[in-house]
């Protein structure tokens, strides 16, 4: 079964290890934003993500991050909040990354092999200054290093995601 849905690809670069289960920001447009780094000791990442999502109300948002995701901007949470407020019709966001294997999420011109954190910080600064709030709709797979998803969207896509991911991926879940 193949599954395609539209998402908003937003330009926000990042770094952080934020306390999971910690609610942040409140707005009239949406509920709370929660930051999670799901992990599964038995290689069932989808179940770990579902456990996080089960804690949320329909209008809440989850920021799902890989354990090695880094936000290189101190205002990363506010950037995410601004994107959600600017596009209340969207149900899922992701971001550009200076080191990503999916071309659709790569920063044009970035050296993916450069291992200097300062280099990647400069890229994050340039992207933020050059195109803040830029977005586009994409209809293809995305890398899971950062997914910002509304709970009600999760509830709609979960059955298809479960079928798509069932038995295929031991260490990662493809949306």
Secondary structure, DSSP 4 states (H G I P E B T S, - for coil): ------EEEE---------TTEEEEE-SSS-EEEEE----TTS-HHHHHHHHHTTS-TT-EEEEE-TT----STTHHHHHHHHHHHTTT-SEEEE-BSS-SSGGGBPTT--TT---HHHHHHHHHHHHHHSTT-EEEE-S---TTEEEEEHHHHHHHHHHHHHHHTTT-SS----
